[in-house]
Each structure stands twice: as structure tokens, then as C-alpha cells.
Amino acid sequence: MFPSNVYTERRKKLRSEMSGGIALFLGNTDVAFNYPANQYTFRQDSNFSYFFGLDHPDLAGLLDLDEGKDIIFGNDVDITDIIWMGKQPTIAEQAAKAGISVTFPLIELTEYIGMAVAKGRKVHFVPTYRAETRVQLAGLLANDHNKIHDQASPELIRAIVKLRMVKDEHEVKEIEKMIDVAYIMHTTAMKMAKPGVIEQQIAGTIEGIALANAGPVSFPVILTVNGQTLHNHYHGNVLSEGRMMVIDAGCENDLHYASDITRTVPVGGKFSQRQREIYEIVLKANLEATKAVKPGVPFREIHLLAATEIAKGLTALGIMKGDPAEAVANGAHTLFFPHGLGHPLGLDVHDLEGMGETYVGYDDEIKRSKEFGLGFLRFGRKLQTGFVMTIEPGIYFIPELIEIWKNENKNAGFINYEKVMTYLDFGGIRIEDDVLVTADGVRVLGRPIPKTVAEIEELMAP
């Protein structure tokens, strides 16, 4: 945990953003894997972690905004628990680490909430993502669990987004620690990427590195020679010469701060001419987009800048044609770059996504697009000092998508389909870094992970 004053200050700031009532935070519970006693590794709710810091199941945190009280609800362990788990700190001892002196048994939460509702007080909560939490919340509020999300508090959502989006020095330090572990994961994967190796061997190795040096992976490892599939979690392919391997992986620590890095490397360690040409386009898009990051700039503009760099590069190779800016305006680039440039990063890999991307990535000034490609941009609004974002442009040759567009003759004025058809076996390339928006620009976080052609080939050399 951070020092107790960190959590006290966070709750104080939250109070200043709220009008009154009760802010309720339900921590996560243990979840069965395949029978009750065999459970998934416990992972605390990110909002609960942010405001209370306690990494223990079956807790609830409550801010009584009218009475100025912070309360932890939870149960002390009994002798049966101690036999299996060993001696555990009391709820009061845990709460003190979060700067809270008032605690009650968990069963008393029902009465506390019930009395508040009876008095007509507003109970603020955010959308849930686990069935167990939804059922618990519905029980507390005597509501249908299928309708409970209709009562989620926009006021609390906006307040949490405002606070959590700006990372303090403690948070940035933890994220950088995880990027440094990701350095080991990615450089190990690069060195292992040789013909005849099965993807699973590499994926398993780097997941072990995460566990040995930090904690679990922050999302299921994406490691594949079929990089044209954006989130490809299949690891059964055998690496062969002439293919490229996408590695999208990160880890999180006991405070749950995450890293998220992507690198793409040639199997065997040497780029072919064709691979190098496409790779350099993606790399330039990554570098130019990163340079454009600064406070006050809409992230959507940076996304479109990266898209334009991709269109310029593909036009120079004869894969696209016409004016690159016009091509981007018409969405022609989305055949090759169909996703958004990046997303916030922090306690969640897609930070705060559970709050709803409309609240996190967009606002009254910048609305989400409904266009193909641009509509997948998770974050479009203006950047602020303290935001941590991913920058992850890519180029993908997706045979199924290409076939649809070609049959429709879609954007034929900007796409050379005859040339595109020669790339159906190419796969995809993505390059991703984690960056901090600073007062005067941007800082790429963590130990630099090789990403130029020369750096990658040198690292992968026998």
C-alpha cells in the first residue's frame, strides 16, 4: 500500500467533487474457478484499491458525504480461516492503513444502506462488472439485479474519472516498475523468436517472468505470427522463417498498476525488405504521434496524425494512392489501421473502462465517432498533464476485411487492390509504448524496449 495519507487525500478530493449522499464502493469477493474451494487468484476492484488500498476480499468502503465519515465494512477471520490462511490482520488494523478509524462487520452494511434509502438519501455507486457484485448491490438496494445499472451515479463516475485519470508521482513510479518488467518479458520473447519454436513456449515463458518479477500479466498475452488478428490469444502456431511475431504483453504488481507494451519482430531476427518497409511506416507513426502528445491537444487529432503517417507510407509503397490526407478523411486507411491509437493506462490496462468510455474518453466538446475505425478510438478528448496513455499504431493485412472491401470496390480511388492482394500473407505490425503527458509535452515511460530495426536485429542476433 501507499502511505495512509495518500488514500485519505484521495477520498478528500472525491468529497470535494460530490454534492452529498453516500458513495459506496464494494470490494471484490473470491470467485470459484471450477468448484467452490478452487478459486481464481483474488484481484481487488480498481476503484476500491484507489480510495482504500486494501487487497482483501469481502470488504466494502463507504464515504458518508453528509456526515463526513469514512467507513470500512468487513469481517475478522475466525479460527477456521486461520487454520487454512494463517493469522490475518483485523479489519480495524487494515482500515488504519487506509487512514480510516471506523469499521463495522459486513452484515451491518445492509442496515446502514437501508436506513439511508429510507431517509431518501442518494446512494452513489458505479457500474459493476462481476455478477457477484451486481447481486450484492441489488440486495443492498432492494432492486432487480438486471436493472441495477440504471441507478449508477453519473456524478460519482465523473468524479472518479476526473481523479483517477491524473496520475501522481506514486502511480507513475509503479507503472514504470511494471514497464521495466515488461522490458524483460519482451526482450526475452524477441530472443526466443526462432524458427521451430511454438508460440506457447514463448507466451508461457514471459508470463512466468511477470509472476516472478511482479505479479500476474495485466491482460492475457497476445503473442502470435497472425498479427492481423488484433487480439489473438491463440498460441499454438510454430514459428517459421518469413513470418513476423506480434508480442502485446504487460504485467501488474501488488498495487495493481499495469504496463502494456507491444513489439513486432521478424522470426529469426532479420527483417526482409518487405517487412522492413511496413515496419518503418508503423514506427514513424508511433514516433510522430508520441511527439505530438502535450496538454490541451485532443487525442483524436493525434490518432488522425498517426493515420495520415500510415497513409503516406503506404502510398509511397504503392499500396495506397491519391492524396494521403484525403484518403484519411474518407477512412481509406482503416482497411489497414482499423483500431484506435491508444487508451488510458493505470490501475486497469484500459484504465477506467468499466466506468464507460463515453465518460472516460469523450465529453461535451468531443463526441465519439460512429465511423468504422475512428469509432474504435477509446479516447478522443483533450489530454491533460498527468494522463498516462498508450501510443500503439499498427498496419494489418486482414484477408477477410480486404475481400469485403475489394468486392465492394470501397475507396478504390485510394487503395491499389492489385498490390494489396500480394500482402494477404503478411500478417500485422503494431508498436506500442506507454507515455506520460507532462506540463510541457510527453515522456516515454520505463526502460526503453528495442523498437528500431537496428535495435531489434542486434538484440535477436545469434
TORKE-648892 format. One record per atom (N, C-alpha, C): x, y, z; residue in one letter. Coordinates in pm, whole numbers, plus 50000, padded with zeros to 5 digits. Layout:
residues N
XYZA/...
***
This chain:
residues 462
500834988050000M/500005000050000M/500865012550000M/500285023449950F/500915036349965F/500735040950110F/501435051550153P/501185057050287P/499715060650304P/499205059650427S/497775061550453S/497275075250408S/498145085350414N/497695098850376N/497355099850227N/497935091050145V/497605090950002V/496115087749984V/495645077550055Y/494245073550043Y/493315083750109Y/493765089350220T/492965099750286T/492775111650195T/493835115750128E/493765127250038E/492895124249917E/492975112049865R/492125108449751R/490645109249788R/490305104249906R/488905104849948R/488465119249973R/489375127350025K/489075141450047K/488765148349914K/489565145449812K/489325151349680K/487995146649623K/487685133849646L/486405128649596L/485235135949661L/485335138349790R/484275145649860R/484045159349797R/485135165849759S/485015179349703S/484315179449568S/484235167849504E/483595166849372E/482125162549382E/481685158849503M/480355153249521M/479435162949593M/478135161749567S/477145170949626S/476565165949757S/476655152949784G/476095147649907G/475635133349890G/475155127450002G/474705113649999G/475775104150048G/475765092149993I/476715081650030I/477405076549904I/478735075449908A/479485069349799A/479875055349844A/479355045249776L/479545031349814L/480515024449719L/481515017849777F/482505010449699F/482534995949749F/482064986849668L/482104972749704L/483394966549653L/484204961249745G/485394954049703G/484994940749642G/485924934349575N/485634921449513N/485624910149614N/484994899249576T/484984887149657T/485754876349583T/486064865349651D/486694854049583D/485694847749487D/486194842749373V/485334836949271V/485814822849240V/484864813349237A/485214799349212A/485684797249069A/486684788849053F/487234785548922F/486454773948859F/486394762748930N/485614751348879N/484874743748989N/485124747149113Y/484324742649227Y/484614752249341Y/483744753149442P/483814764249538P/485164766549604P/485864755949640A/487114757749714A/488304760649623A/488134759049491N/489224761749396N/488914774949327N/489634785249367Q/489244798749328Q/490284805449239Q/489804814749158Y/490714823249081Y/491574831249179Y/492754835149133T/493584844049213T/492794856949240T/492774861049365F/491994872849400F/492584885449338F/491684893749286R/492084906649231R/491084917049280R/491574926949352Q/490694937149409Q/490134946349301Q/488954951749328D/488364961749240D/489264974049235D/489424979649117S/490374990749100S/489935003449172S/488645006449170N/488195018349242N/488365016749393N/488075004849442F/488285002249585F/489775003649617F/490624998149532S/492074999449553S/492505014049557S/491955022049466Y/492375035949456Y/492045043849582Y/490865041849637F/490435050049751F/490705043749888F/490915030449890F/491105023850020F/492365015250028F/492865010449917G/494155003749914G/494204989749972G/493124984450025L/493154971650095L/492924960149997L/493834950749997D/493814939949898D/493324927049964D/492074927250005H/491494916050080H/490054914350032H/489574901850016P/488204900049969P/487144903750072P/485944905950023D/484754907950107D/484844920150197D/485244931250138L/485254943950208L/484364953850133L/483884963650205A/483154974750143A/483664987650204A/483824997750120G/484215010950168G/483075020650145G/482885029550239L/481755038850229L/482195052750272L/481855062450191L/482055076450227L/480685082650253L/480415085650380D/479195092850412D/479475107650389D/479035112450274L/479395125950230L/478735136750313L/477605133550375D/476885143350456D/477455144250598D/477835132850653E/478325132550792E/479855132850801E/480525132650686G/481985133650686G/482685121550742G/482065109650728K/482655097350782K/483135088250670K/484295081950691D/484775071250604D/484705058250684D/484115047850625I/483885035450698I/484325023450614I/484925013650681I/485225000850619I/484314990350683I/483624982650601F/482814971450646F/483524958450607F/483684949350701G/484314936550674G/484334928050799G/484644915250782N/484624905850894N/486024901250931N/486304900851059D/487554894851106D/487514879851083D/488654873851061V/488714859451036V/488454851851166V/487974839451153D/487804830751270D/488854819751266D/488804810651361I/489844800551372I/489884791351249I/488724788951186T/488714780651066T/489524787150954T/489334800450938D/490114807750838D/491604807350871D/491914808950998I/493314809251040I/493994795951010I/493274784851029I/493864771651002I/494334770650857I/493544776050766W/493874774850624W/494744786350574W/494604798150632M/495244810150579M/496334815850670M/496394811450793G/497314817450887G/496684829650952G/497364835351048K/496854846951119K/496724858751023K/495614865851032Q/495334877050944Q/495144889751026Q/495474901450971P/495224913951042P/493724916151060P/493344922651168T/491934925651189T/491464936251090T/490154937451077I/489594947750989I/490034961551036I/490054963651168A/490464976551222A/491914979551186A/492774969351193E/494184971251159E/494344974451010E/493574967650928Q/493634970450784Q/493124984450753Q/492014988050814A/491425001250788A/492365012450827A/493105010350935A/494035020650982A/495095023550876A/495475013450798K/496465015550693K/495925024450581K/494615025350572A/493975034050473A/493565047350535A/493955049650660G/493615062150727G/492175062650776G/491585051050807I/490195050250850I/490125043950988I/489355050151077S/489235045251215S/487895038951245S/486925040251156V/485585034951180V/485375022351098V/485065011151167T/484814998551098T/483574991851156T/482904983951072F/481744976151115F/481794962451047F/481164952151108P/481024939351039P/480274941150908P/480554932750811L/479974934250678L/478454933550681L/477904925650770I/476444923950774I/475744937250806I/476434946350874E/475814959050911E/475724968850794E/476384965450683L/476264974050565L/474824974450516L/474134963150521T/472744962550476T/471874972350553T/472034972450686E/471244981450769E/471604996050741E/472904998950724Y/473345012750700Y/472745018050570Y/472825009950465I/472295014150336I/470775015150343I/470145005350410G/468695005450421G/468175018050489G/468855022150597M/468445034250667M/468625046650579M/469715046850503A/469965058250414A/468875059350308A/468505047950249V/467465047850145V/466135052150205V/465835047250327A/464575050650392A/464455065750417A/465595072150438K/465605086650462K/465655094750332K/465655087550219G/465675094350091G/467055099450051G/468105094050113R/469455098350079R/469935091349952R/470725098349874K/471265092849750K/472415083349780K/472355071249725V/473445061649737V/474145061049601V/475345066449595H/476115066849471H/476935054049456H/476905048249337F/477765036949305F/478035037149155F/479035029449114V/479405029048972V/478985015648913V/478965014348779P/478595001548718P/479494990148765P/478914978448779T/479684966748819T/480084958648695T/481044949748711Y/481494941348600Y/481514926548641Y/481224923748767R/481154909948815R/479734906848861R/479264894848829A/477914890948866A/477734890949017A/478744886549089E/478644885849236E/478414899849295E/479134909649242T/478984923349292T/477614928949256T/477154925849137R/475844930849094R/474734925349184R/474804912449216V/473804906349303V/473874912449443V/475094914549495Q/475254920649627Q/474684934749629Q/474964942349525L/474474956149517L/472954956549507L/472394947649426A/470944947149412A/470284943649544A/470904934549621G/470374930949751G/470394942549849G/471474950149847L/471594961749937L/470544972349906L/470224973849779L/469294984449738L/467904979249706L/467664966249736A/466344960149714A/465854962649572A/466694959249478N/466364961749338N/466644949249256N/466104948749136D/466354937849042D/467784939148991D/468554928149004H/469964929048963H/470114931748813H/469074928648734N/469144931548591N/468964946348560N/468444953848657K/468174968048635K/469054977148720K/469924971248803I/470674979248899I/471584989448833I/472094986448713H/472994995848645H/472295008748606H/470965008148596D/470225020248561D/470355030848670D/470725026348792Q/470845035748904Q/472275040448928Q/473225035748847A/474615040148865A/474685055348860A/475575060948938S/475635075448957S/476575082348859S/476045090048764P/476905097748674P/477805107448751P/477295112748862E/478075122148942E/479315115348998E/479165103249052L/480305095949107L/481245091448996L/480675086848884I/481505082548771I/482405093948725I/481815105648705R/482595117148657R/483675121148758R/483335120648885A/484305124348989A/485475114748990A/485195101648981I/486265091548983I/487135093048859I/486525094848742V/487295096548619V/488225108648631V/487695119648681K/488505131848696K/489725129348784K/489545122148894L/490645119948988L/491625109348937L/491105098048892R/491985086948855R/492745089348725R/492205097548636M/492895099748510M/494235106948530M/494335115548630V/495585122948655V/496425114848752V/497545109748705K/498405101148786K/499385109548866K/499525106348996D/500525113249077D/501865106149068D/502865111549136E/504225105949126E/504285091649177E/503485088249278H/503475074449329H/503005064949221H/501945068649150E/501365059949048E/502305058448928E/502875069448885V/503795068748770V/504975059648802V/505465060448923K/506585051948966K/506215037148957K/504995033749001E/504565019748996E/504385015048851E/503835023548767I/503675019948626I/505045017648562I/505995026248592E/507335024648534E/507995011748581E/507755007748705K/508294995048753K/507774983548666K/506494984548631M/505904973748551M/506384974148406M/506704985848356I/507284986548222I/508684980548223I/509414982448331D/510744976648341D/510674961348344D/509634955848405V/509454941248399V/509044937248257V/508204945448194A/507814942748055A/509034942647964A/510044950747997Y/511294950447919Y/511874936347918Y/511914930048034I/512464916348042I/511574906747963I/510274908347977M/509344899647905M/509534900747754M/509594912947704H/509644914947559H/511004911347501H/512084914947568T/513394911547513T/513634896447518T/513074889747618T/513164875147623T/512394868947507T/511194874147482A/510384869047371A/511104870947238A/511744882647221M/512474885247097M/513574874947075M/514314872247180K/515434862847168K/514964848547142K/513754845447185M/513224831947166M/512554829947031M/512334840746957A/511544840146833A/512374834246719A/512544821246722K/513334814246620K/512474803646550K/512804800446427P/512034790246355P/511974777146434P/510794770946435G/510594758346502G/510064759546644G/510114771546700V/509604773746836V/508084775246830V/507394769346928I/505934770646936I/505614783447014I/504634790846969E/504254803447035E/504024801447185E/503414790347222Q/503084787947363Q/504324787747451Q/505424782847398Q/506654782547477Q/507094796747515Q/506954805947422I/507344819847449I/506324826547539I/505024824647509A/503974830847589A/504054826247734A/504294813147754G/504404807847890G/505634813147962G/506714814747889T/507944819847950T/507784834147998T/507174842547915I/507074856547956I/506004858548063I/504974849948065E/504024850748176E/504704846848307E/505604837148299G/506384833348417G/507284844648464G/507854852148370I/508694863748406I/507854873948482I/506634876348436A/505744885648506A/505514881148649A/505164868548667L/504884863448800L/506114863548889L/507274860848831A/508504860248910A/509024873948951A/508694884148872N/509254897448896N/508254907848946N/506964904848933A/505964914848972A/504704908049022A/503884904048930G/502604897848959G/502054891948831G/500754889948822P/500194883948701P/500314893248580P/500144887348462V/500044895748342V/498834904648357V/498904916548301S/497824926248318S/496664923748222S/496844914748128F/495794910048037F/496344897547971F/495494888847917P/496014876747853P/497014880147743P/498144873347744V/499224876247650V/498754874547506V/499024884647425I/498824883647280I/500204881047219I/500414869447164L/501694865947105L/501404856646988L/501644861546866T/501194854046750T/501914858046623T/502024848546531V/502504851746397V/501354856746310V/500134855246359N/498964860446287N/498554873746348N/499434883246335G/499224896446395G/498124904346330G/497574899546219Q/496464906546156Q/495194905246240Q/495184895846334T/494074894746430T/494464902746553T/493744913446580L/494214923446676L/494434917846815L/493484910146866H/493614904146998H/493644888946984H/494754884046935N/494904869746908N/495524862847028N/494734854747100H/495234847947220H/495564833147195H/495504828947069Y/495874815147036Y/497394814147027Y/497964803947092H/499424802747098H/499914789247046H/499224783846947G/499574770546901G/500394769946773G/500734781446715N/501474781346588N/502964778746609N/503564772446510V/505014770346509V/505644781746430V/506624788446488L/507264799646420L/508044794646299L/508004802546192S/508734798746071S/509354811146009S/510424809045936E/511134819845867E/510174827145774E/510304840345769G/509464848245681G/508224853945748G/507934849345871R/506784854645944R/507254865146045R/506324873546089M/506594882946196M/505764879046318M/506274881946436M/505584878346560M/505234890946638M/503944892646664V/503474903646747V/503464899146892V/504034907446981I/504024904647125I/503384916647193I/502184914847242D/501454925247315D/501254920047456D/502014925447552A/502004919647686A/502444929947789A/501964928147910G/502354936448023G/502064928948151G/502314935348262C/502104928948391C/501594939148491C/501154934348607E/500754943448714E/501364938648845E/501474948048940N/502084944649068N/501034943549177N/501504942449303D/500554940449412D/499694952749439D/500064964149384L/499214976149392L/498294977249271L/498474967849175H/497624966349058H/497874976448947H/498974983848954Y/499324992648841Y/499944984248730Y/499654988148607A/499904979348493A/500844985448390A/501404976648309S/502114980748186S/501434974048068S/501634979647949D/501024974547827D/501934978647711D/502704969247661I/503704972047557I/503514962347441I/503694967347319T/503674958547202T/504934960547118T/505494949447078R/506594949346981R/506304938746875R/506824941046755T/506674931546645T/508054928646589T/508384915746578V/509744912046538V/509704901246430V/510744900646347P/510814890146246P/511314877046307P/510644866246276V/511104853246323V/512504850746268V/513434847346356G/514814845146314G/515704857246328G/515104869146345G/515904880846379G/516314890146268G/515934887446143K/516304896346032K/515044900245954K/514844913445940F/513714918345861F/513974916045712F/512964911245642S/513044911245496S/512794925545448S/513054928045320Q/512824941345267Q/511364945445283Q/510454936345252R/509034939345261R/508624941945406R/509114933945498Q/508814935945639Q/509344949345689Q/510584952345650R/511204964745693R/510404976945644R/509954976445521E/509214987845464E/507944990845544E/507174980545574I/505934982645650I/506264986445793I/507274979945850Y/507644982745990Y/508044997346007Y/508825002545916E/509295016445928E/508135026345923E/507075022945849I/505905031745845I/505235032145983I/505055020346043V/504415019746175V/505285026846279V/506585024746271L/507505031146366L/507425046446354L/507375051446232K/507285066046216K/505975071246272K/504905063846250A/503605067946306A/503675068246458A/504335058446516N/504505057846662N/505295069846712N/506395072846647L/507265083746690L/506615097446671L/505965099546557E/505335112346529E/504145114646622E/503385104246648A/502255105546740A/502745108746880A/503815102346922T/504365104847055T/504825119247067T/505505124246965K/505985138246969K/504845148246978K/503685144546927A/502545153746924A/501795154347057A/502115145347148V/501405144847276V/501795156747364V/500805164247409K/501025175047505K/499665179547558K/499655186447672P/498385190847729P/497595199647633P/496285197547632G/495405205847551G/495155200747411G/495925190647367V/495745185147232V/494715173847238V/493675174247156P/492735163047153P/493435150347105P/493245139547176F/493895127047138F/493395122347002F/492175126046966R/491665122446835R/492525128446725R/493015140746745E/493895146846645E/495195139046629E/495715134046741I/496955126346735I/496705112946666I/495555107046691H/495175094846619H/495165097246468H/494545108246427L/494455111146283L/495825114646224L/496695120546306L/498065122946261L/498765109746231L/498625100046323A/499225086946302A/498635080246178A/497315081646161A/496655075846044A/497205081945915A/497465094845917T/497995101645798T/499415096845768T/500225094845871E/501565089545850E/501505075645787E/500555067545832I/500395054145775I/499965055145629I/499035064145601A/498585065745463A/499705070745373A/500535080045424K/501675084945346K/502635073545312K/502945065445413G/503895054645392G/503375044145296G/502105040545310L/501525030445221L/501355035845080L/501135048845067T/501055054944934T/502425054644865T/503485057244942A/504845056744887A/505195042844837A/504585032544899L/504855018644857L/503915014144745L/502945022644709G/502005019144603G/500845010644651G/500725008444782I/499615000744837I/498365009544844I/498575022244879M/497515032044870M/497865041944759M/496925050644723K/497185060244617K/496365072844644K/496675083144568G/495985095744586G/496575103844699G/495855113944741D/496325122844847D/496095116144984D/497165114345065P/497015107445193P/496025114145288P/496055127445295A/495125134345384A/493675132045341A/493455132345210E/492115129845157E/491695115445183E/492665106345171A/492385092145197A/491935090145342A/492625096745434V/492255095645576V/490875101845601V/490615112945539A/489315119445554A/488175110445507A/488475101945410N/487485092545358N/487515078945428N/488425077445525G/488505065045601G/489185053545528G/489885056545418A/490515045745341A/491605038545419A/492275045745509H/493365039845587H/492885029045682H/491585029145714T/491085019645814T/491085005245764T/491275003345635L/491484989645586L/492724983645649L/493704992145677F/494994987545730F/495194991145878F/494505001445925F/494635006146063F/493225007946120F/492564996846155P/491144997646190P/490845000646337P/491865002646420H/491625004846562H/492105018646605H/491855021946732G/492265034746785G/493745035046820G/494285047046830L/495715048746855L/496135044246994L/495245045247093G/495655041647228G/494545043847328G/494905042547455H/493925043247563H/494635047147692H/493885051747792P/494495054547922P/495005041647987P/496005043048072L/496625031648140L/496825035348287L/496605025948376G/496815028548518G/496535016248600G/495515016848686L/495095005248764L/494424994848675L/493894998948565D/493354989948464D/494174991848337D/494334981248260V/495054982648134V/494314992348043V/493004990448027H/492175000747965H/491595008548082H/492355018348128D/492055024548257D/490665030548260D/489905026848365L/488575032348391L/487525028148289L/487835018348205E/486895014648101E/485565009848160E/485615004248280G/484394999848345G/483435011148377G/483945023448380M/483085034948404M/482245038448281M/482665033148166G/482015036548040G/482885046147960G/483255042147839E/484185050247760E/483625064147726E/482305065547727T/481725078747700T/482135088647808T/482205083947932Y/482615092548043Y/484125094648045Y/484875084548004V/486335084948017V/486995091947899V/486625087847779G/487345092347661G/486725103647583G/485505107347618Y/484805117647541Y/484095127247637Y/483655138647585D/483005148747668D/482035156747582D/481555167747636D/480585175947563D/481195182147437D/482515184047439E/483205190347326E/483525180447216E/483995168747254I/484435158647155I/483615145947175I/482765142947077K/481895131347082K/482515119747005K/482135107747043R/482665095846976R/482095094746834R/482965091246741S/482565089446602S/481825076146586S/480975075346484K/480295062846450K/480915056446326K/481985062546276E/482635057446155E/483455044946186E/483575036046089F/484435024346104F/485875028846129F/486545022646223G/487925026446255G/487945037146361G/487545049146326L/487575060246421L/486625057546538L/485575050046513G/484645046646619G/485245037446724G/486365030746690F/487055022046787F/488065029646872F/488215042646848L/489125050646930L/488525052047069L/489205046447168R/488655046047304R/488695059647372R/489585068247327F/489795080947394F/490025091647288F/489215102247290G/489355112547189G/489535126547242G/489225128747370R/489195142447423R/490595148047447R/490635160547494K/491915167347512K/492735160947624K/494035160247602L/494955154847701L/495205165047812L/495555159947929Q/495905168548043Q/497195163448106Q/497915172448170T/499115168748243T/498775157848345T/499555147248346G/499335136348439G/498625124448379G/498085125748258F/497475114248192F/498575104548149F/498325091548164V/499205081248109V/498425074347998V/499015074247877M/498345068947759M/499235058747689M/498605049847614T/499375041347523T/499355047847385T/500445045947313I/500555050247173I/500845037547093I/499875032747015E/500035019646952E/499455018846811E/500065025846717P/499605024546578P/499965010846522P/499315007146414G/499624994346351G/499194994146206G/499724984546133I/499294981645996I/499004966745990I/497824963345938Y/497374949445935Y/496804946345797Y/497094934445748F/496524929645623F/495574918345660F/494284921645673I/493274912245721I/492534906845599I/492844894445557P/492284889245431P/490774890445421P/490054887445528E/488594887745524E/488074901945502E/488704911745567L/488294925645550L/488654930645411L/489844927045365I/490284930945231I/489324925545125I/488894913145141E/487974907045044E/486664914745037E/486134918445154I/484864925845156I/485024939345086I/486064946645122W/486274959845063W/486514958744911W/487294948944872K/487624947244730K/486354943944650K/485504935144703N/484264931544633N/483324943444622N/483384952444721E/482544964444718E/483204975944642E/484464973744602N/485254984244536N/485324996744625N/485404994244755K/485345005144853K/486635013144852K/486505026344849N/487655035544848N/488675031844740N/488175027644625A/489065023344516A/489955034644466A/489535047044489G/490375058244448G/491605060044534G/491635053244649F/492765054844741F/493495041644770F/492965030544720I/493565017544752I/493885010144623I/495115005644613N/495564997644499N/495344982944533N/494154978044502Y/493814964444544Y/494714953944481Y/495184956444360E/496074946744295E/497344944744379E/497894955644432K/499094954844516K/498754949044653K/497604953144707V/497204948244839V/497104933044840V/496614927244731M/496414912644726M/497724904944739M/498844911544713T/500134904744727T/500614904444873T/499854910844962Y/500214911445104Y/499284903045193Y/498454894745133L/497484887245212L/498144878045314L/499374874145290D/500074865045383D/500974872645480D/500874885845485F/501834893845561F/501614893145711F/500364893945753G/500084894645897G/499864908845941G/500484912646051G/500294926246101G/501464930846185G/501554944046203I/502614950246283I/501974960546374I/502324960046502R/501894970146597R/503084973546686R/503234986346719I/504304991046808I/503654999846913I/503834996347039E/503125003347148E/504055007147262E/503945019547304D/504655024547422D/503665030747518D/504075032347643D/503275039147746D/503915052547775D/503115063247768V/503675076747780V/502935084747885V/503655094247945L/503085103448043L/502985117247980L/501805123447990V/501635137247945V/502215146248054V/503255153848018T/503905162848113T/503445177148089T/503855186248176A/503435200148164A/503865206448032A/504995201847979D/505495207747855D/505565197947739D/504945186247753G/504975176847641G/504705162547683G/505705154047665V/505495139747684V/506775133147731V/506625122347806R/507775114047844R/507395099447823R/508215092347745V/508005077947728V/508475071247857V/507615063147915L/507885057648047L/508705044748040L/509485042448147G/510185029848164G/511445028448082G/512095017148104R/513315013948031R/513005012147884R/513715018947794P/513405017747651P/513545003347601P/512514998447540I/512504984847485I/512824985847336I/513784978047287P/514194979347147P/513004980147051P/513064989946959K/511974990746861K/512414995346723K/513635000546707T/514095003246571T/514544990146508T/514604990046375V/515064978046305V/516444973846353V/517334983546364A/518714980546405A/518764974946547A/517984980846637E/517984976246777E/517444962046789E/516394959246716I/515784945946722I/516714935546661I/517284938446546E/518164928846482E/519414926246565E/519914936646632E/521084934746718E/520744925846838E/519584928146900L/519204920247016L/518964905746977L/518374903546860M/517994889946818M/519104882346750M/520234888946725A/521354882446656A/521854870346736A/522254859646669P/522754847746739P/523974850946825P/
***
